[in-house]
């Protein structure tokens, strides 16, 4: 298969996941064969007001749809599979994934009514898949905070391109799924042309602790708690969930599962055999009340303080089924994702106010470990693969940068290390690599059902409106006799509380009238200039009076 | 002075600073004598859209203005003095502070044109001030991230109330200002009725390192840097600034100061003798270009990634005077305040992209230490003071809670520990303490020149507007013949980008028309119901089509 056709080139680029955490999507192309690795979503930045989620711009893929041989998934996290429902609508190609990953994907596609038309191909660590005439993908098991995670090795006529997926090296994995060091070493021995590796924890020295270390802490808290134990963690962290179940079993407690995504994942993972749940271990939330408090564990969502999540509602005493009682133990087995610190902090405060004993990572570091490898593990991966070219991926620029320094440290030539932006193409031909321009890439913002219909203008307006609100000025003019027939009426939303600012608004009114009279007396009467002048005069006045700049919307009509 | 008048009571409460970080303001009242400790501001929570700063509601103080004997300041940080310009406008009472604190306050009052009418009284560690007929305040030196910080001991007829201010125990302070352990011990020996102590780092085990440890790291980075060194830190951290100067001197570099607040503080602190700056050490930003890069240090603001700050503008290459050049070293000598993580991260990324070597706390923990004591220091303070009653202050609830646990650990009776909300009064009479209801307390939001004129309704509108924007619907009706004379015209701001949504807006138009026609044919023609019906019909339609709920503002007029 790997006969070299010399005019063809190997292209590697990211449509998402570099210079950012989230919406991972990487592309490997040789000649007419394109393979896509992952298809994730990202949660909006704080300046993307009103946006629900963000996905990559896939123009390049839709423009080359006939070349795209498939999407290979490394694992089932939202930032790797969450974009699929949107991408597959425009690009109907086969999706490759391991059992749990496909299980989670199918659940998504069902909700999006795409399950029927999507070809899903199950892979395992021993699969070999042919992608077009020139590409072949094989896989290697990794450790991550979700089972069934893999890395991908894509053989191309130029050589092997390895994508690690998200990984850590957990030498005592919860589910016995060991990282396949042997296969990684073997790939390294065969020779790796380019390595794309996870930079998430490139700033963290040392080794990330084993997931098992969390289980010990959990069981200890379960044992000493006299009352109910509530555990909030990421729904997708099946290992963590397994350890909650194990700790419950070891301490004679039953587990109830609360929160849509948690119920979802527990269902899928246990159906597919990724969770071992003893018979009778799970109980319905309704039964919690009937049981003695020291026999209950409540497993729920909300570890990020998400406003609508189960834990947040419990903390606010607005949950239909479960209240937090004084003396309950609440374990938030996660660290806040950057940007969520304040929400998580507020939830912790509310839980303490209810009299709960709250365990959280800032005060109890042992209750969470990362799913991403730290510096020593990143070096281990580099030394197993011994790549010629290295692309640090999956991280903010500073993490990629630090990962690049680690790579230099283990002996990769600096000129063979490429930190790329989204869309930036690394072209490899006859063993030489170079930066070769950019393909279309960017953010597609999803707001409700709208995909990409919210652009910079709309966001700028939302930003303005959020700062100082809006004033709508309504006037009816008669241009004949140059008089104001009705109005000006000024309606304020988000600017000032009218009842407390009548004086200000009356004065504003006078200013609009006088401006209009002046203009009409000067026979200025094109709508455009009337509006601009009203806007300017009113804006100036309000800024002087309040130092605020509300959006001003003049509506001038003629009778 | 301390003759006991038995019908009088001692009241202790916070108007700000408990259940929150910021706007510290504590009140101690005995009979007709009120003393206020600190008068700070807080930066707005993320749901306070468009708000500039937040100060405490001081209704209780203005209603009892004749009793307020003065405001005692513990140190010169914004969250302890930033509210003064607003408070003093409504409450003209004497302000007591140490030299540097008053220096910073005077600068503030000048800007607010309040310097003239405000009585400012300089105190030092040996001052004894009489506050009314029953209260007396003395002080003890502490260590904090700004010089001249003190704790306050207020003698009352019921006993001594001690307020620690913000503190750590730094056994090797930069400026030789040692915490006055002897005086603290002496106060403890005389007996402390109630201790109010800083809870900021109550979650942190161990001891907070000495500020001096940062100086060593700075000098090391200065020495190995071949080019310019940029240091961003809190302008108020005079110790840190001194260490930058010292490191510059030790490595033969000159220092230029950039950023309004940094220039301010360096000026005030050196005028008052809190900064030792060798002659010729400071240079103008304009001179930087003329000097060899390895001879320059740029000291600037922006350690929090504040959008308009010096460092942020340098990172975006939009600073008038200084560019970051490849190979420059940038030290961000601070940790992000919760909520600023993303801004700081972005600044770091931009600096790396410019080719700078960036040192920041996540990757280089040694470049910053906290100004607040950790658990062992909090216990040390508790054991020095040996109070009967304990009130953990200055922290979010979870920090107060943990501080309370520490207090129990050193032997304070649990029933003598009071975690209070703002306004909640602890009343002490004849040696007994109890919760005694609440005084008015809350947030006063400042937006531009408006103080308290932005309330929940305005904030709720801003929130709505920020999520899905606004649609203004303008129609002119003739009620006689029940027809639409002009419109409906629909104007969208922050909802959808009109050019890409003509179809949607046309359909919206039709829905408004048909709704109005239907109503008028049924002779429904009160404005109120016409507007409500248009709002509902349009809202329903838009939600079905877009899953968004823009604010809808119907403007219906009659000819």
Interface residues (C-beta under 8 A of the other chain):
Chain A: X19 X45 X46 X49 X50 X203 X338 X339 X341 X342 X345 X348 X349 X352 X353 X358 X360 X362 X363 X396 X397 X398 X401 X402 X447 X448 X449 X450 X453 X454 X455 X457 X458 X459 X461 X462 X463 X464 X465 X466 X467 X468 X469 X470 X472 X474 X476 X486 X491 X493 X494 X495 X496 X497 X500 X501 X545 X546 X547 X548 X551 X553 X555 X557 X559
Chain B: X19 X45 X46 X49 X50 X203 X338 X339 X341 X342 X345 X348 X349 X352 X353 X358 X360 X362 X363 X396 X397 X398 X401 X402 X447 X448 X449 X450 X453 X454 X455 X457 X458 X459 X461 X462 X463 X464 X465 X466 X467 X468 X469 X470 X472 X474 X476 X486 X491 X493 X494 X495 X496 X497 X500 X501 X545 X546 X547 X548 X551 X553 X555 X557 X559
